[in-house]
Amino acid sequence: MSFKFSKNDFDNYVNQGIKKKDLILDSIKGESAIGLDSQYKSTGRLSESNEGLVLTINEPQQYQLQSQIREAFGRSNTINTRGIADHQDFSELIHGGQMNHFITTIFVDIKGSTSLSLKYPDDLEFIYKFKNAVIKSCIEVIHAFDGCVHRIMGDAVLGFFGSSEIDRPQSILDCLNAAAMLTVVLEHTIKPWLQEQKSDFNVLDFGFRVGCNFGNDDEVLWGNYGFGQIGEISPTGLPVDLAAKLQSLASKNQIMMGQGLLEFFNFPNDFCKIKTVIRNGETIEKEFIYPNYKKADGTDLNYIMRSLKTHKYILGLPLPLDLKQMISVNVNADEKVIPNNNFKLKAEVTSPNGNIENYYSNSRVIRKDSKIKAILSGENIRLLQRYKVIFYKKNHSGFNDEEILKTYLQEEIDDNDIDVGQAQSISTFFKVGEFQRDCNFKGLHYIKCEVKDTSGSVIFRDYIYVPIE
């Protein structure tokens, strides 16, 4: 597991300028544009005969953040290079027609950019470069999970997940992982960089507000708004509209999820919380989007919303443990990951047809009737050292439980004493313990692994999150 998008990498996003040598011309129809780059770079224009070409910006290190995220999550080596509103399934709608198709929506708003403008009114170039670098980061995070950036609106970014090749539950997982990774990039890279550049600015005033929601085929209609090329292929539907509303109801550095997502994914109650507001000194819970909407029959919509427990969610991402430890501060002490270079937790999944694959925690939705195996390995362990290895399996109740799940919510514990004998190698990783269970229930569940020393102190803790279709 690796993720090393540093302050220096973000600085490249801030200060990287576009030069003519970085401009590439591509044909809209996929035809060759060889020999025409030099024409554009020398004159700044194309002849009328070449008007069917589009301009592509190729910034050095443009895909560094995306590449690192894809590697960490075990995704393919290909890079997502889609342009704005370039969704592969709907491009033909520019000629007319409509299509019903599910989509998962993410709406990201940058909170605190106005404070920057107020504090540094004479440094507009810095503000532009910084905001642009943040927008670039949002784009690359969305692209890393095979999402499509649909629109950039000042300080906000609208993106979509899901396609004919990416099914409904995976589109939801991709959206949530993207939202969580925005928090990782913010805390690990963006805020520290900003603090170094503007030490008199309170970085606690800067962050993201995110809204996420899912709409199924019968709830979302795609079509072209406008006149052909002078238009935009966009979705129509309440779940999409409410993603923006969810974002507006999120507090700074908060991810708000809507009912469509919560129910379809059977999202666990343990990983979210009800929004609260203070009114006249009293704490009031807000379970539904507010102000409430009225349905056609005059009754209240009562559309459920919940705030993601982002730091708890990040515990199960396939990231370095020291990074997760640094970011996930708002979790209970007995939940926090504990790094230890002597131990490493990984997993593999056996599909219903018997195929065995390595599994990156929380990276993809697992098919029902698969088997998940957590494997703990050890390295450089002292000979004759004794440890206790404990695996915990926890199924979570969510917003759309299967009836049978209710009888399997008790945490399951499997513990074993490990005696590292002289026959074991101490210089290379070897298997210390493993834990296999069936994947039967829709939702997000987990396997937790702890290692205790002879005094009973926990010296290692990590998680495998198991989302099931």
C-alpha positions as CSV (number, residue, x, y, z in Angstrom):
1,M,0.0,0.0,0.0
2,S,1.4,3.3,-1.0
3,F,0.2,6.9,-1.3
4,K,2.7,9.7,-1.4
5,F,1.0,12.8,-2.9
6,S,3.1,15.3,-1.1
7,K,3.2,19.1,-0.6
8,N,5.7,19.3,-3.4
9,D,3.4,17.5,-5.7
10,F,0.6,19.9,-4.9
11,D,3.0,22.8,-5.4
12,N,3.5,21.5,-8.9
13,Y,-0.3,21.8,-9.4
14,V,-0.2,25.4,-8.1
15,N,2.8,26.7,-10.1
16,Q,2.8,24.6,-13.2
17,G,2.2,26.8,-16.2
18,I,0.9,25.7,-19.6
19,K,3.5,26.1,-22.4
20,K,2.9,25.7,-26.1
21,K,4.9,22.4,-26.1
22,D,2.3,21.0,-23.8
23,L,-0.6,21.4,-26.3
24,I,-1.7,18.4,-28.3
25,L,-4.3,18.3,-31.0
26,D,-6.7,15.4,-31.3
27,S,-9.4,14.7,-33.8
28,I,-13.0,14.6,-32.5
29,K,-13.5,11.6,-34.8
30,G,-10.3,9.9,-33.6
31,E,-8.4,10.6,-36.8
32,S,-4.7,11.4,-36.7
33,A,-3.6,14.9,-35.9
34,I,0.1,14.3,-36.5
35,G,1.8,17.3,-38.1
36,L,-0.9,19.7,-37.0
37,D,0.5,20.4,-33.5
38,S,3.3,22.5,-35.0
39,Q,0.8,24.5,-37.0
40,Y,-1.1,25.5,-33.9
41,K,1.9,26.2,-31.8
42,S,3.5,28.5,-34.4
43,T,0.4,30.4,-35.4
44,G,-2.0,29.9,-32.6
45,R,-4.7,28.8,-35.0
46,L,-5.7,26.1,-37.5
47,S,-6.7,26.3,-41.1
48,E,-10.4,25.9,-41.9
49,S,-9.8,22.4,-43.3
50,N,-8.7,21.3,-39.8
51,E,-11.6,22.7,-37.8
52,G,-12.7,19.2,-36.7
53,L,-9.9,19.0,-34.2
54,V,-9.9,19.7,-30.5
55,L,-7.2,20.9,-28.2
56,T,-5.9,18.8,-25.3
57,I,-3.8,20.2,-22.5
58,N,-1.0,17.8,-21.5
59,E,0.5,19.2,-18.3
60,P,3.6,17.4,-17.0
61,Q,2.7,15.4,-13.8
62,Q,-1.0,16.1,-14.5
63,Y,-2.0,12.5,-13.6
64,Q,0.3,12.0,-10.6
65,L,-2.5,12.2,-8.0
66,Q,-4.8,10.0,-10.1
67,S,-2.1,7.4,-10.7
68,Q,-1.2,7.2,-7.0
69,I,-4.8,6.7,-6.0
70,R,-5.4,4.0,-8.7
71,E,-2.3,2.2,-7.6
72,A,-3.3,2.3,-3.9
73,F,-6.8,0.9,-4.7
74,G,-5.5,-1.8,-7.0
75,R,-7.2,-0.3,-10.1
76,S,-5.9,-0.8,-13.6
77,N,-2.9,1.0,-14.9
78,T,-5.0,3.0,-17.4
79,I,-5.5,6.7,-16.9
80,N,-8.9,8.4,-17.0
81,T,-8.5,11.3,-19.5
82,R,-12.1,12.2,-20.0
83,G,-13.0,15.9,-20.6
84,I,-15.7,17.9,-19.1
85,A,-19.2,16.3,-19.4
86,D,-17.6,13.5,-21.5
87,H,-19.7,10.6,-20.4
88,Q,-19.1,7.6,-22.7
89,D,-22.7,6.2,-22.5
90,F,-24.5,9.4,-23.5
91,S,-22.5,11.1,-26.2
92,E,-25.0,10.1,-28.9
93,L,-27.7,12.1,-27.2
94,I,-26.2,15.3,-28.6
95,H,-28.2,14.4,-31.7
96,G,-31.5,14.2,-29.8
97,G,-33.3,11.6,-27.8
98,Q,-33.3,10.7,-24.1
99,M,-32.1,7.7,-22.0
100,N,-33.0,6.4,-18.6
101,H,-29.9,5.4,-16.7
102,F,-28.8,5.3,-13.1
103,I,-26.1,7.6,-11.8
104,T,-24.3,8.4,-8.5
105,T,-23.7,12.1,-8.1
106,I,-21.0,13.9,-6.2
107,F,-21.2,17.7,-5.6
108,V,-18.0,19.3,-4.1
109,D,-17.9,22.8,-2.8
110,I,-14.7,24.5,-1.7
111,K,-15.3,26.2,1.6
112,G,-13.0,29.1,2.6
113,S,-11.9,30.6,-0.8
114,T,-13.9,33.8,0.0
115,S,-11.9,34.1,3.2
116,L,-8.7,34.0,1.2
117,S,-10.0,36.7,-1.2
118,L,-10.9,38.9,1.8
119,K,-7.6,38.4,3.5
120,Y,-5.4,38.8,0.5
121,P,-7.2,41.2,-1.9
122,D,-3.8,42.2,-3.5
123,D,-2.7,38.7,-4.2
124,L,-5.3,37.5,-6.7
125,E,-2.7,35.5,-8.7
126,F,-1.9,33.4,-5.6
127,I,-5.6,32.9,-4.9
128,Y,-6.3,31.9,-8.5
129,K,-3.4,29.4,-8.7
130,F,-4.3,27.9,-5.3
131,K,-8.0,27.5,-6.1
132,N,-7.1,26.1,-9.5
133,A,-4.8,23.5,-7.9
134,V,-7.6,22.5,-5.6
135,I,-10.0,22.1,-8.5
136,K,-7.3,20.1,-10.3
137,S,-7.1,17.8,-7.3
138,C,-10.8,17.3,-7.2
139,I,-10.8,16.4,-10.9
140,E,-8.0,13.9,-10.5
141,V,-9.7,12.3,-7.4
142,I,-13.0,11.9,-9.3
143,H,-11.1,10.5,-12.4
144,A,-9.1,8.1,-10.2
145,F,-12.4,6.2,-9.4
146,D,-13.5,6.2,-13.1
147,G,-15.8,9.1,-12.5
148,C,-16.8,11.8,-15.0
149,V,-16.3,15.5,-14.1
150,H,-19.5,17.0,-15.5
151,R,-19.2,20.7,-14.6
152,I,-17.0,23.2,-12.8
153,M,-18.9,26.1,-11.3
154,G,-16.6,28.6,-9.7
155,D,-15.7,27.0,-6.4
156,A,-17.7,23.8,-7.0
157,V,-17.2,20.6,-9.0
158,L,-20.0,18.3,-10.1
159,G,-19.1,14.7,-11.0
160,F,-20.9,11.4,-11.8
161,F,-20.1,7.7,-11.2
162,G,-21.5,4.7,-13.0
163,S,-21.8,3.5,-16.6
164,S,-22.8,0.5,-18.7
165,E,-19.5,-1.0,-17.5
166,I,-19.7,0.0,-13.8
167,D,-22.8,-1.3,-11.9
168,R,-24.9,0.5,-9.4
169,P,-23.3,-0.6,-6.1
170,Q,-19.8,-0.1,-7.5
171,S,-20.7,3.4,-8.6
172,I,-21.8,4.2,-5.0
173,L,-18.6,2.8,-3.5
174,D,-16.5,4.8,-6.1
175,C,-18.3,8.0,-5.1
176,L,-17.8,7.5,-1.4
177,N,-14.2,6.5,-1.9
178,A,-13.6,9.7,-3.9
179,A,-15.3,11.8,-1.3
180,A,-13.2,10.2,1.5
181,M,-10.0,10.6,-0.6
182,L,-10.7,14.3,-1.0
183,T,-10.5,14.5,2.8
184,V,-7.2,12.6,2.8
185,V,-5.7,15.0,0.2
186,L,-7.0,18.0,2.0
187,E,-5.6,17.0,5.4
188,H,-2.4,15.4,4.2
189,T,-1.4,17.8,1.4
190,I,-3.5,20.9,0.7
191,K,-3.8,22.3,4.3
192,P,-0.1,21.8,5.2
193,W,0.9,23.5,1.9
194,L,-1.4,26.4,2.5
195,Q,-0.2,26.8,6.0
196,E,3.4,27.1,4.8
197,Q,2.5,29.6,2.1
198,K,0.2,31.8,4.3
199,S,1.2,31.3,7.9
200,D,-1.2,34.0,9.0
201,F,-4.2,32.3,7.5
202,N,-6.2,29.9,9.6
203,V,-6.3,26.7,7.6
204,L,-9.2,25.5,9.7
205,D,-11.3,27.9,7.7
206,F,-10.6,26.0,4.5
207,G,-12.2,22.7,3.4
208,F,-14.7,20.8,1.4
209,R,-18.5,20.4,1.7
210,V,-19.6,17.3,-0.2
211,G,-23.0,15.9,-1.2
212,C,-23.5,12.4,-2.5
213,N,-26.6,10.6,-3.8
214,F,-27.8,7.8,-6.0
215,G,-30.7,7.7,-8.5
216,N,-31.8,4.5,-10.3
217,D,-32.9,4.1,-13.9
218,D,-36.5,5.1,-13.3
219,E,-35.4,8.2,-11.4
220,V,-32.9,9.7,-13.9
221,L,-33.3,10.8,-17.5
222,W,-30.4,11.9,-19.7
223,G,-30.8,14.3,-22.6
224,N,-29.2,17.2,-24.3
225,Y,-30.0,20.7,-23.0
226,G,-29.6,23.3,-25.7
227,F,-28.9,23.1,-29.4
228,G,-26.7,20.2,-30.4
229,Q,-23.1,21.2,-29.9
230,I,-24.2,24.4,-28.2
231,G,-25.7,22.4,-25.3
232,E,-24.9,20.0,-22.5
233,I,-25.9,16.4,-22.1
234,S,-27.1,16.3,-18.5
235,P,-29.3,14.1,-16.2
236,T,-32.7,15.2,-15.0
237,G,-34.1,13.8,-11.8
238,L,-34.7,14.5,-8.1
239,P,-31.8,12.4,-6.8
240,V,-29.4,14.4,-8.9
241,D,-30.9,17.7,-7.8
242,L,-30.8,16.7,-4.2
243,A,-27.0,16.1,-4.3
244,A,-26.5,19.8,-4.6
245,K,-29.0,20.3,-1.7
246,L,-27.1,17.8,0.4
247,Q,-23.9,19.6,-0.3
248,S,-25.4,22.9,0.9
249,L,-26.5,21.2,4.1
250,A,-23.1,19.7,4.8
251,S,-20.9,21.5,7.3
252,K,-17.2,22.2,6.4
253,N,-15.3,19.0,5.9
254,Q,-18.4,17.0,6.0
255,I,-19.8,14.5,3.5
256,M,-23.6,14.3,3.4
257,M,-25.4,11.3,1.9
258,G,-28.9,11.1,0.5
259,Q,-31.6,8.5,0.9
260,G,-31.1,7.0,-2.6
261,L,-27.5,6.1,-1.7
262,L,-28.2,5.0,1.8
263,E,-31.0,2.6,0.9
264,F,-29.7,1.1,-2.3
265,F,-26.3,0.4,-0.7
266,N,-27.8,-0.6,2.6
267,F,-25.3,1.8,4.1
268,P,-24.5,1.0,7.8
269,N,-25.9,3.1,10.6
270,D,-22.6,2.8,12.5
271,F,-20.8,4.7,9.7
272,C,-23.0,7.8,9.6
273,K,-24.8,10.2,12.0
274,I,-27.8,12.5,12.0
275,K,-27.1,16.2,11.4
276,T,-27.7,18.5,14.3
277,V,-28.3,22.2,14.6
278,I,-28.4,24.5,17.6
279,R,-31.6,26.6,17.9
280,N,-32.2,28.8,21.0
281,G,-29.6,26.8,22.8
282,E,-31.2,23.5,22.1
283,T,-29.7,20.7,19.9
284,I,-32.1,19.6,17.2
285,E,-31.7,16.5,15.0
286,K,-32.3,16.9,11.3
287,E,-33.0,13.5,9.8
288,F,-34.4,14.8,6.6
289,I,-33.4,17.3,4.0
290,Y,-34.7,20.7,5.0
291,P,-36.7,22.8,4.4
292,N,-38.9,19.8,3.6
293,Y,-40.3,19.3,0.1
294,K,-43.9,18.5,-0.7
295,K,-44.8,15.5,-2.9
296,A,-47.5,15.7,-5.6
297,D,-50.1,14.4,-3.1
298,G,-49.3,17.2,-0.7
299,T,-47.5,15.0,1.9
300,D,-44.0,15.8,3.1
301,L,-41.1,14.2,1.1
302,N,-39.1,13.4,4.3
303,Y,-36.0,12.6,2.2
304,I,-33.4,11.0,4.6
305,M,-29.9,12.4,4.9
306,R,-27.0,11.4,6.9
307,S,-23.4,12.7,7.5
308,L,-20.6,10.2,6.8
309,K,-18.3,9.4,9.7
310,T,-15.5,10.1,7.4
311,H,-12.6,9.3,9.7
312,K,-14.1,5.9,10.6
313,Y,-14.6,5.3,6.9
314,I,-11.0,6.2,6.1
315,L,-9.8,3.5,8.5
316,G,-10.8,0.8,5.9
317,L,-9.2,2.4,2.9
318,P,-6.1,0.7,1.3
319,L,-3.7,3.4,2.5
320,P,-0.5,3.3,4.6
321,L,-1.4,2.9,8.2
322,D,0.7,5.9,9.4
323,L,-1.3,8.1,7.0
324,K,-4.7,6.7,8.2
325,Q,-3.5,7.1,11.8
326,M,-2.6,10.8,11.2
327,I,-5.9,11.6,9.5
328,S,-8.5,9.6,11.4
329,V,-8.3,11.5,14.7
330,N,-12.1,11.6,15.3
331,V,-12.5,7.9,16.2
332,N,-12.5,6.1,19.5
333,A,-9.1,5.1,20.8
334,D,-10.0,1.4,20.6
335,E,-10.9,1.8,16.9
336,K,-7.8,3.6,15.7
337,V,-5.3,1.8,13.4
338,I,-2.0,1.0,15.0
339,P,1.0,0.7,12.6
340,N,3.7,-1.8,13.2
341,N,6.3,-2.6,10.6
342,N,6.5,-6.2,11.7
343,F,2.9,-6.9,10.6
344,K,0.9,-6.5,7.4
345,L,-2.7,-7.3,6.8
346,K,-4.0,-8.2,3.3
347,A,-7.0,-10.1,1.9
348,E,-8.1,-12.3,-1.0
349,V,-11.5,-13.1,-2.3
350,T,-12.8,-16.4,-3.7
351,S,-15.6,-15.7,-6.1
352,P,-18.6,-18.1,-6.4
353,N,-17.0,-19.7,-9.4
354,G,-13.8,-20.5,-7.4
355,N,-11.6,-17.8,-8.9
356,I,-9.2,-16.3,-6.2
357,E,-8.0,-12.7,-6.4
358,N,-6.1,-10.3,-4.2
359,Y,-8.5,-7.8,-2.6
360,Y,-7.7,-4.2,-1.7
361,S,-9.8,-3.2,1.3
362,N,-13.0,-1.4,0.3
363,S,-11.8,-1.1,-3.3
364,R,-14.6,-3.0,-5.1
365,V,-18.0,-4.4,-4.2
366,I,-17.9,-8.2,-3.6
367,R,-20.4,-10.5,-5.1
368,K,-22.7,-12.4,-2.8
369,D,-21.7,-16.1,-2.0
370,S,-18.0,-15.1,-2.3
371,K,-15.5,-15.8,0.5
372,I,-13.2,-13.2,2.0
373,K,-10.0,-14.2,3.7
374,A,-7.9,-11.9,5.8
375,I,-4.2,-12.8,6.0
376,L,-1.8,-11.5,8.6
377,S,1.9,-11.7,7.8
378,G,4.9,-11.0,10.0
379,E,8.4,-10.0,9.4
380,N,11.5,-9.4,11.5
381,I,9.9,-10.9,14.5
382,R,12.1,-12.1,17.4
383,L,12.5,-15.8,17.7
384,L,10.4,-17.4,20.5
385,Q,8.3,-14.3,20.8
386,R,4.6,-14.9,21.7
387,Y,1.7,-12.9,20.4
388,K,-2.1,-13.2,20.5
389,V,-3.7,-12.6,17.1
390,I,-7.4,-11.6,17.2
391,F,-9.7,-11.3,14.2
392,Y,-13.1,-9.6,14.6
393,K,-15.9,-9.9,12.0
394,K,-18.7,-7.4,12.2
395,N,-21.8,-7.3,10.1
396,H,-23.6,-3.9,10.1
397,S,-27.3,-3.0,10.1
398,G,-28.1,-0.4,7.5
399,F,-31.0,1.4,5.8
400,N,-32.4,-1.5,3.9
401,D,-31.5,-4.7,5.7
402,E,-32.3,-8.2,4.5
403,E,-34.4,-9.9,7.2
404,I,-31.9,-12.6,7.8
405,L,-29.1,-10.1,8.6
406,K,-30.8,-9.2,11.9
407,T,-29.7,-12.6,13.3
408,Y,-26.1,-12.2,12.3
409,L,-25.2,-8.8,13.8
410,Q,-23.3,-10.1,16.8
411,E,-19.5,-9.5,16.5
412,E,-17.6,-12.7,15.9
413,I,-14.2,-13.1,17.5
414,D,-11.4,-15.5,16.6
415,D,-8.2,-15.4,18.7
416,N,-5.1,-17.5,18.5
417,D,-1.8,-17.6,20.4
418,I,1.2,-17.4,18.1
419,D,4.6,-18.8,19.2
420,V,7.3,-17.7,16.8
421,G,9.5,-20.8,16.8
422,Q,13.1,-21.1,15.6
423,A,11.9,-22.7,12.4
424,Q,10.3,-19.4,11.2
425,S,12.2,-17.0,9.0
426,I,12.6,-13.6,10.6
427,S,13.8,-11.7,7.6
428,T,10.9,-12.1,5.2
429,F,7.1,-11.9,5.6
430,F,5.5,-15.2,6.7
431,K,1.9,-16.0,7.5
432,V,1.0,-15.5,11.1
433,G,-2.7,-16.0,10.9
434,E,-5.7,-16.0,8.6
435,F,-9.5,-15.7,9.0
436,Q,-12.0,-16.6,6.3
437,R,-15.8,-15.9,6.2
438,D,-18.6,-16.0,3.7
439,C,-19.9,-12.8,2.0
440,N,-23.7,-13.2,2.4
441,F,-25.3,-9.8,3.3
442,K,-25.7,-6.6,1.3
443,G,-24.0,-3.6,2.8
444,L,-20.6,-2.6,4.3
445,H,-19.0,-4.9,6.8
446,Y,-15.5,-5.4,8.1
447,I,-12.8,-7.7,9.5
448,K,-10.6,-6.2,12.1
449,C,-7.2,-7.6,13.1
450,E,-5.3,-6.9,16.3
451,V,-2.0,-8.3,17.6
452,K,-1.3,-8.2,21.3
453,D,2.0,-8.7,23.0
454,T,2.5,-10.8,26.2
455,S,1.5,-7.8,28.4
456,G,-1.9,-7.6,26.6
457,S,-1.1,-4.3,24.8
458,V,-2.4,-4.0,21.3
459,I,0.7,-3.4,19.1
460,F,-1.0,-3.7,15.7
461,R,-4.5,-2.9,14.4
462,D,-5.9,-2.7,10.8
463,Y,-9.1,-3.4,8.9
464,I,-10.4,-5.0,5.8
465,Y,-13.7,-3.3,4.8
466,V,-16.0,-5.7,2.9
467,P,-18.7,-4.0,0.8
468,I,-21.2,-6.7,-0.6
469,E,-23.6,-6.2,-3.4
